[in-house]
Amino acid sequence: MPLPDIGRRSVLVAAAAAAPVALGLSAPASAVPASAAPATSAPRAVRKPRRLPGGGDLGPNVLVFDPSTAGIQAKLDEVFKQQESAQFGTGRYALLFKPGTYHGLNAQLGFYTSIMGLGLSPDDTTINGDVTVDAGWFNGNATQNFWRSAENLALVPANGTNRWAVAQAAPFRRMHVRGGLNLSPTGYGWASGGYIADSRIDGEVGPYSQQQWYTRDSAIGSWLNGVWNMVFSGVEGAPAQSFPNPPYTTLDTTPVSREKPFLHVTGSSDLHVFLPEKRTNARGVTWGNGTPRGTSLPLSQFYVAKPGVSAATLNQALAQGLHLLLTPGIYHLDQPVQVNRANTVVLGLGYATLVPDNGVTALRVADVDGVRLAGFLVDAGRVNSPALLEIGPRGATRDHSANPTTVQDVFVRIGGAGAGKATTSMVVNSRNTIVDHTWVWRADHGEGVGWETNRADYGVVVNGDDVLCTGLFVEHFNKYDVQWNGQRGRTIFFQNEKAYDAPNQAAIQNGSVKGYAAYKVGDGVTAHEGWGLGSYCYYNVDPTIVQHSGFAAPNRAGVRFHDLLVVSLGGNGQYEHVINETGSPTSGTSTVPSTVVSYP
């Protein structure tokens, strides 16, 4: 089969249609409803803001099913028809399945669609059928199957193998596939994914045409093949370490992990959010032996936000001590959402999207323990933001090793849905932060795309010490995609493409160096380690551009890398080295990786 080429992503923009009607699951509200504010007989100089209620219904774009629900397949098909090709549309959906057994379903997932079971274990909610992602909308090319997810379900695939042909920002979490899993589109076309965590696949996982993939803390029957970069940590049944041929990077355990928060029901309809506990040296799934370890919060402790709510209201809810549940939709913010309280949860459903207006930062986290950010998208606004997401203030130094902040399935986009700008997308200042699966993307296609139109110099900047990234996808920034200044940082799996649209060599010149590295470790760093890191170039505006190296780091014993690769896609631009002055140049038009197994 031909090697895929992710450098030829075309534009397809489709608007989403109106939402179908939700199917009735709600949580009890706490405190006084809006209609019950007390009256007053005389005007007051100052009126205290009404306390916001916790809980409430999840809105029209959250569809909830149980095994007795009529017409489930028709509703799934209706959502898919709206979302299949709506790459930059406004539709957002979450499909929730109560515990039980469902028969004969094929849930095809389009853009901005999440499907989730509502049990404490994936095996509580079994679909005899499939949860499918394919690429018919894009002529069999899966490289743009972004922004969709499957969580907390057991599947018994109709033909024995479930198809999950995704690209970036499409997590497969906490799933049990009682059969095989095919990660390629029908016809084995181009594919560029992907991420699996806390999942069990009883049969074979077949990547086929997938260029890269990261699997964490899971169990698999077997793994079929690899193209460029297949990384495993804490995976029972993973293939042995063998990079670069086959291109498998295998760690026996994951140093630190804490699974993403998830919804579940108690009784017939009471919603809770489960918060899994932290694991060290993790291996295998968290749910294999009964009830998972962690804590559960009733939805009455969450402010259930709907699109149109103001940033001031979100901050009021946080100040009251509520957590945030962002229901599907788009949220415009005229000031940052400020998370100041330890152990706060901000959980999005159906790719809830935060858009900072007037150049503000979308969300900031104080230097506190245990914040959990999960399941939402940040979309840059038209006015340049200095940063879109800040984890900890500048200069944060507190030790959070016992209870770190986690950033999971939080995705950042600059351009694509319209012009957007941000100097830096994500800044991590807090120590011990775990960034577990992110895609930080300066758009290479869509609306509002151009070297200066969606200008974004830096993707992820890490200033905090002891930060761990598991599943780091960062692409197309004008300067450094990742700049790491903190000590003792670690990254397991990195996927990158340099910006396609650089107009010429001068535009990317970094002083005397040809181009900005995809992943730059600061000169003052004395300890850092990375496993399974890849960078690709596709300079299609000026194919003569030369990139000195994909990776740059101090040459000292404490800064170590394992299994690095760089690739020139079809000869559109070239790398001179892999890291610093080490590694062979890329091979003309052959799209063959240049690799370094160990550095220094």
C-alpha positions in Angstrom: 0.0 0.0 0.0 1.3 3.5 -0.7 2.6 5.6 2.2 0.2 8.3 3.3 0.9 11.9 2.7 -0.7 14.2 5.2 0.5 17.3 3.4 -2.4 17.6 1.1 -5.3 18.4 3.3 -7.9 20.3 1.3 -10.7 22.6 2.5 -14.2 21.4 3.2 -16.4 23.7 5.2 -20.0 22.8 6.0 -22.5 24.4 8.4 -24.3 22.3 11.0 -28.1 22.1 10.9 -30.4 22.6 13.9 -30.0 20.2 16.9 -32.3 17.3 17.4 -34.4 17.2 20.6 -32.7 15.8 23.6 -34.1 12.7 25.2 -34.7 13.7 28.8 -31.9 13.2 31.4 -31.3 15.8 33.9 -29.8 16.4 37.3 -31.4 18.0 40.2 -30.7 21.7 40.6 -29.4 23.0 43.8 -30.1 26.6 45.1 -32.7 29.0 43.8 -33.8 28.9 40.1 -33.6 32.0 38.1 -37.3 32.6 38.2 -37.3 32.6 42.0 -35.2 35.7 42.7 -36.7 37.6 45.6 -38.6 40.8 44.9 -37.8 44.1 46.6 -40.1 47.0 47.4 -37.4 49.7 47.2 -34.3 50.2 45.0 -31.0 49.3 46.5 -27.7 51.0 45.8 -25.9 47.6 45.6 -27.5 44.3 44.9 -25.5 41.1 45.5 -25.5 38.7 42.5 -28.0 35.9 42.8 -26.4 32.6 43.7 -26.1 30.3 40.7 -27.7 26.9 40.9 -25.8 23.7 40.4 -27.1 20.9 38.3 -29.9 21.1 35.8 -30.6 19.7 32.3 -27.9 19.3 29.8 -29.5 21.1 26.9 -30.8 20.1 23.5 -27.4 19.0 22.0 -26.9 16.2 24.6 -28.9 13.2 23.5 -29.5 10.5 26.2 -30.6 7.0 25.3 -31.5 3.9 27.3 -32.1 0.4 25.8 -35.9 1.1 25.7 -35.6 4.3 23.7 -37.3 4.1 20.3 -35.6 5.2 17.1 -32.0 5.3 18.4 -30.5 4.5 15.0 -32.5 7.1 13.2 -31.4 9.8 15.7 -27.7 8.7 15.4 -28.1 8.9 11.6 -29.6 12.4 11.8 -26.7 13.7 13.9 -24.2 12.1 11.6 -25.8 13.6 8.5 -25.4 17.0 10.0 -21.9 16.5 11.2 -20.2 14.2 8.7 -18.5 17.0 6.7 -19.1 20.0 9.0 -15.4 20.4 9.7 -15.7 24.1 10.7 -19.4 24.2 11.4 -21.0 25.3 14.7 -22.8 22.0 15.6 -21.7 20.3 18.8 -23.2 17.0 20.1 -22.8 14.5 22.9 -24.5 11.1 22.7 -24.9 9.5 26.1 -26.0 5.8 26.6 -27.3 4.7 29.9 -26.1 1.3 31.2 -27.6 -1.7 29.5 -27.4 -3.6 26.2 -28.1 -2.2 22.8 -28.5 -4.2 19.7 -27.9 -3.6 16.0 -26.5 -0.1 16.2 -23.9 1.6 14.0 -23.1 5.0 15.5 -21.2 6.8 12.8 -19.4 9.8 14.3 -18.8 13.1 12.4 -17.2 16.3 13.5 -17.6 17.6 17.1 -19.5 14.5 18.2 -18.7 12.5 21.3 -20.3 9.2 22.3 -20.1 8.0 25.9 -21.5 5.3 28.1 -22.8 6.2 31.5 -21.7 3.3 33.6 -18.8 3.1 36.0 -17.2 0.5 33.8 -17.3 0.3 30.0 -18.8 -3.2 30.3 -21.9 -1.6 32.0 -23.0 -0.3 28.6 -22.7 -2.7 25.7 -23.4 -2.0 22.1 -23.8 -5.0 19.9 -22.8 -3.1 16.9 -20.2 -0.4 16.0 -19.0 3.1 16.7 -17.6 4.0 13.3 -15.3 6.6 11.9 -14.6 6.4 8.2 -13.6 8.8 5.4 -16.2 8.6 2.7 -16.9 12.3 3.0 -13.3 13.0 2.0 -12.8 10.3 -0.7 -11.2 7.8 1.6 -8.7 10.2 3.1 -8.8 10.1 6.9 -6.2 12.8 7.6 -9.0 15.4 8.4 -11.1 13.2 10.7 -10.6 15.5 13.7 -12.6 16.5 16.8 -14.7 13.4 17.8 -14.4 10.9 20.6 -15.6 7.6 22.0 -15.6 6.8 25.7 -16.7 4.3 28.3 -18.5 1.8 26.1 -18.2 -2.0 25.3 -18.5 -2.9 21.7 -19.3 -6.2 20.0 -18.6 -5.3 16.4 -21.0 -6.6 13.8 -18.3 -8.2 11.7 -15.8 -8.7 14.5 -13.8 -5.6 13.9 -14.7 -1.9 14.6 -13.4 0.8 12.3 -11.9 3.9 13.9 -10.1 5.8 11.2 -9.3 9.1 12.8 -6.7 11.9 12.7 -5.8 14.3 15.5 -8.1 15.3 18.5 -10.1 12.0 18.3 -9.5 10.1 21.6 -10.6 6.5 22.1 -10.8 6.3 25.9 -12.0 3.7 28.4 -13.4 1.5 25.6 -13.7 -2.3 25.6 -13.7 -3.8 22.0 -14.7 -7.4 22.1 -13.1 -8.0 18.8 -10.6 -6.2 16.7 -10.0 -2.5 15.9 -9.1 -1.2 12.4 -7.6 2.3 12.5 -7.6 2.9 8.7 -10.3 4.1 6.3 -12.1 1.9 3.8 -9.6 1.4 1.0 -6.6 1.9 3.3 -6.2 5.6 2.3 -4.1 8.2 4.0 -4.5 8.4 7.8 -2.8 10.5 10.5 -3.8 9.7 14.0 -4.2 9.0 16.9 -4.7 8.1 20.6 -6.0 5.2 22.8 -6.1 5.2 26.6 -7.5 3.0 29.4 -9.0 0.7 26.8 -9.1 -3.1 26.2 -9.1 -4.4 22.6 -9.5 -8.2 22.9 -8.4 -8.8 19.3 -5.9 -7.3 16.9 -5.3 -3.6 16.4 -4.6 -2.9 12.8 -3.1 0.6 12.0 -2.5 -0.2 8.4 -2.0 3.2 6.8 -1.8 5.2 10.0 1.5 7.2 10.1 1.7 7.4 13.9 -0.2 6.4 17.0 0.1 6.5 20.8 -1.5 3.9 23.1 -1.4 4.4 26.9 -2.3 2.2 29.9 -4.4 -0.3 27.9 -4.5 -4.0 27.0 -4.5 -5.3 23.5 -4.6 -8.8 21.9 -2.0 -7.9 19.3 -0.7 -5.1 17.1 -0.4 -5.5 13.4 2.0 -3.1 11.9 3.6 0.4 12.0 4.4 3.1 9.4 6.5 5.7 11.0 6.0 6.1 14.8 4.0 3.8 17.0 4.4 4.5 20.8 3.1 2.4 23.7 3.4 3.1 27.5 1.8 0.8 30.1 0.2 -1.4 27.5 -0.4 -5.1 28.1 0.2 -7.0 24.8 2.2 -4.2 23.2 4.9 -5.2 20.7 8.5 -5.2 21.9 10.7 -2.2 21.6 12.2 -2.2 18.1 12.4 1.3 16.7 13.0 2.1 13.8 12.2 -1.3 12.2 9.4 -1.9 13.0 8.9 1.6 14.4 7.8 0.6 17.9 8.7 2.6 21.0 7.5 0.6 24.0 7.7 1.7 27.7 6.6 -0.9 30.2 4.7 1.6 32.3 3.6 5.2 32.2 5.4 7.2 34.9 2.3 9.1 36.2 -1.2 9.1 34.9 -4.7 10.1 36.0 -7.6 9.2 33.7 -10.0 11.8 32.4 -13.2 12.6 34.4 -16.3 11.0 33.1 -20.1 11.1 33.5 -22.0 8.2 35.1 -25.5 7.6 36.5 -26.6 6.3 39.8 -30.0 5.0 40.3 -32.2 5.6 37.2 -31.1 9.1 36.2 -28.9 10.9 38.7 -25.8 12.2 37.0 -22.4 12.2 38.7 -18.9 13.0 37.5 -16.3 10.4 38.4 -12.7 11.6 39.1 -10.2 8.7 38.7 -7.3 8.7 41.1 -3.6 9.2 40.2 -1.5 6.2 39.3 2.3 5.9 39.2 4.1 3.4 37.0 0.7 2.6 35.5 0.0 -0.4 33.3 -3.2 -1.8 32.0 -6.8 -0.4 32.4 -8.2 1.2 35.5 -11.6 -0.6 35.3 -10.7 -4.3 35.0 -11.4 -5.4 38.5 -14.7 -3.9 39.5 -15.3 -0.3 40.6 -12.6 2.1 39.5 -10.6 3.9 42.2 -11.4 7.6 42.7 -14.2 9.8 43.9 -17.6 10.8 42.5 -19.3 14.2 42.5 -23.0 14.8 42.0 -23.9 17.1 39.2 -25.4 19.4 41.7 -21.8 20.5 42.5 -21.4 21.6 38.9 -22.6 24.8 37.1 -24.1 23.4 34.0 -23.2 26.0 31.4 -25.1 26.7 28.2 -23.8 28.5 25.1 -24.4 32.3 25.5 -23.5 32.4 29.1 -21.0 35.1 30.0 -17.5 34.7 31.3 -18.5 36.7 34.3 -21.2 34.1 35.1 -18.7 31.2 34.7 -16.4 33.0 37.1 -19.2 33.6 39.5 -20.0 29.9 39.5 -16.3 29.1 40.2 -16.1 31.7 43.0 -19.2 30.0 44.6 -17.3 26.8 44.7 -19.0 25.1 41.8 -17.2 23.1 39.1 -18.0 23.7 35.5 -19.8 21.4 33.0 -19.7 23.0 29.6 -22.6 21.6 27.5 -22.1 21.4 23.7 -21.8 24.7 21.9 -19.7 27.8 21.4 -18.9 30.2 24.2 -17.6 33.7 23.6 -15.5 35.1 26.4 -14.8 38.8 27.0 -12.6 38.0 30.0 -10.6 34.9 31.1 -12.3 32.1 32.9 -10.2 32.1 36.1 -9.8 28.8 38.0 -8.5 29.7 41.5 -9.7 26.8 43.7 -7.8 23.6 44.2 -9.4 20.4 42.8 -11.7 22.3 40.4 -13.1 20.4 37.5 -13.8 22.0 34.1 -15.3 19.3 31.9 -16.7 19.9 28.4 -19.2 17.8 26.5 -19.4 17.4 22.7 -16.4 19.6 22.0 -17.7 22.7 23.8 -15.7 25.6 22.3 -14.3 28.6 24.1 -13.6 31.7 21.9 -11.7 34.5 23.5 -12.8 37.9 22.2 -10.8 41.2 22.1 -7.5 39.5 22.7 -8.1 38.0 26.1 -6.8 34.6 27.4 -9.6 32.0 27.4 -8.8 30.2 30.6 -6.3 30.6 33.4 -5.5 28.3 36.3 -3.9 29.5 39.6 -0.9 27.8 41.2 -3.1 25.3 43.1 -3.4 21.5 43.4 -5.5 19.1 41.4 -7.3 21.1 38.8 -8.8 18.9 36.0 -9.4 20.4 32.6 -10.9 18.1 30.1 -12.9 17.7 26.9 -13.1 21.2 25.3 -11.7 23.2 22.4 -10.2 26.7 22.5 -10.6 28.6 19.2 -8.5 31.8 18.8 -10.4 35.0 18.3 -9.7 37.6 15.6 -7.8 39.9 18.0 -4.4 38.5 19.0 -4.3 36.9 22.4 -0.9 36.8 24.2 -1.9 33.2 25.2 -5.0 31.1 24.9 -4.6 28.8 27.9 -2.4 29.3 30.9 -1.8 26.6 33.5 -0.4 28.4 36.5 0.8 32.0 36.6 4.3 33.1 35.5 6.8 32.1 38.1 4.7 29.4 39.7 6.9 27.2 42.0 4.6 25.1 44.3 5.1 21.4 44.3 2.0 19.6 43.1 3.5 16.1 42.8 1.0 14.6 45.2 -2.0 16.1 43.3 -1.1 17.5 39.9 -3.2 19.5 37.5 -4.3 17.5 34.4 -5.1 18.8 31.0 -6.8 16.1 28.9 -8.5 16.2 25.5 -8.1 20.0 25.6 -7.5 21.1 22.0 -6.4 24.5 20.7 -7.0 25.9 17.2 -5.8 29.1 15.5 -7.6 29.7 12.2 -9.7 27.3 10.1 -13.1 28.3 11.4 -12.1 32.0 10.6 -9.2 34.3 11.2 -7.6 33.9 14.6 -4.3 34.9 16.2 -2.4 34.1 19.4 1.2 34.6 20.2 1.3 31.4 22.3 -1.4 28.8 22.4 -0.8 26.9 25.7 1.6 28.0 28.5 2.3 25.5 31.3 3.8 27.2 34.4 2.6 25.0 37.2 5.0 22.2 38.3 4.0 18.6 37.9 1.3 19.3 35.4 0.2 16.3 33.2 -0.8 17.2 29.7 -2.5 14.0 28.5 -3.5 14.2 24.9 -3.7 17.6 23.3 -3.7 18.8 19.7 -2.5 22.4 19.4 -3.1 23.4 15.8 -2.4 26.4 13.7 -4.7 25.7 10.8 -3.2 24.8 7.4 -6.6 24.8 5.7 -10.1 26.3 6.2 -11.0 30.0 6.5 -8.7 32.7 7.8 -5.5 30.8 6.9 -2.2 32.5 5.9 1.3 33.1 7.2 0.2 36.4 8.8 -3.6 35.9 8.8 -3.6 33.3 11.5 -0.2 34.2 13.0 0.8 32.1 16.0 4.4 32.0 16.9 4.5 29.3 19.6 2.3 26.3 20.2 3.1 24.9 23.7 5.6 26.7 26.0 6.5 24.8 29.2 8.1 26.8 32.0 7.1 24.7 34.9 9.4 22.0 36.3 8.5 18.2 36.4 5.8 18.5 33.6 4.8 15.3 31.8 3.2 15.2 28.4 1.6 11.9 27.2 0.3 12.3 23.7 1.5 15.7 22.5 0.4 16.8 19.0 1.5 20.3 18.0 1.5 21.6 14.4 2.3 24.4 12.0 3.4 27.3 14.2 5.3 30.2 12.8 8.3 29.7 15.2 8.8 26.9 17.8 5.9 24.4 18.0 7.1 23.4 21.5 9.5 25.4 23.6 10.4 23.6 26.9 12.2 25.7 29.6 11.3 23.8 32.7 13.6 21.2 34.4 13.0 17.5 34.4 10.3 17.6 31.7 9.2 14.4 30.0 7.3 13.7 26.8 6.0 10.3 25.7 5.0 10.6 22.0 5.1 13.8 20.0 3.7 14.4 16.5 4.4 17.6 14.6 4.3 19.2 11.2 6.1 22.4 10.5 4.1 25.2 9.0 3.3 24.5 5.4 2.8 28.1 4.4 6.2 29.7 5.1 6.7 32.0 2.1 10.5 31.5 1.8 13.6 30.6 3.7 14.0 34.1 5.2 10.5 33.9 6.8 11.6 31.0 9.1 15.2 32.0 9.6 16.1 31.8 13.3 19.2 34.0 13.6 22.0 31.9 12.0 19.9 28.7 12.2 17.8 27.5 9.3 14.3 27.3 10.8 12.8 26.9 14.2 12.9 23.4 15.6 9.6 21.6 16.2 10.7 20.8 19.7 13.2 23.1 21.5 14.6 22.4 24.9 15.9 25.5 26.5 19.7 26.1 26.8 19.5 26.3 30.6 17.8 22.9 31.0 19.9 20.2 32.7 17.4 17.3 32.8 14.8 16.3 30.1 13.7 13.1 28.5 11.5 12.2 25.5 10.4 9.0 23.8 8.9 8.5 20.3 9.0 12.0 18.8 8.4 12.8 15.1 8.4 16.0 13.0 7.4 16.3 9.3 7.8 19.1 6.8 5.7 20.0 3.8 6.8 23.4 2.7 4.4 23.6 -0.3 4.7 27.3 -0.9 8.5 27.2 -1.2 9.7 23.5 -1.5 13.3 24.7 -1.5 13.2 25.6 2.2 15.7 23.8 4.4 15.1 23.1 8.1 18.3 22.6 10.1 16.7 20.0 12.4 13.4 18.8 13.8 14.7 18.9 17.4 17.1 21.1 19.3 18.4 20.7 22.9 21.5 21.2 25.0 24.1 18.6 24.5 24.5 17.3 28.0 24.0 13.9 29.7 20.9 14.8 31.5 19.0 15.7 28.4 18.0 12.5 26.6 15.9 11.4 23.7 14.9 8.0 22.4 13.5 7.2 19.0 13.4 10.4 17.0 12.4 10.8 13.4 12.0 13.5 10.8 10.3 13.2 7.4 10.1 15.3 4.3 6.7 14.8 2.7 7.4 14.3 -1.0 10.5 16.4 -0.9 8.6 19.7 -0.1 11.4 21.1 2.1 14.2 19.1 3.7 15.8 18.6 7.2 19.6 18.7 7.4 19.6 16.7 10.7 17.3 15.0 13.2 18.5 16.7 16.4 21.1 19.4 16.6 23.9 18.2 14.4 23.0 14.5 14.7 21.1 12.4 12.2 21.1 12.1 8.4 19.4 14.6 6.2 16.0 13.6 4.7 16.0 11.7 1.5 14.8 13.9 -1.3 11.3 13.1 -2.5 11.2 9.5 -1.1 9.2 10.4 2.1 11.4 8.0 4.1 12.1 8.9 7.8 15.6 9.9 9.0 15.9 8.5 12.5 18.0 8.7 15.7 17.5 5.9 18.2 19.3 7.5 21.1 20.6 11.0 21.9 23.1 12.0 23.0 
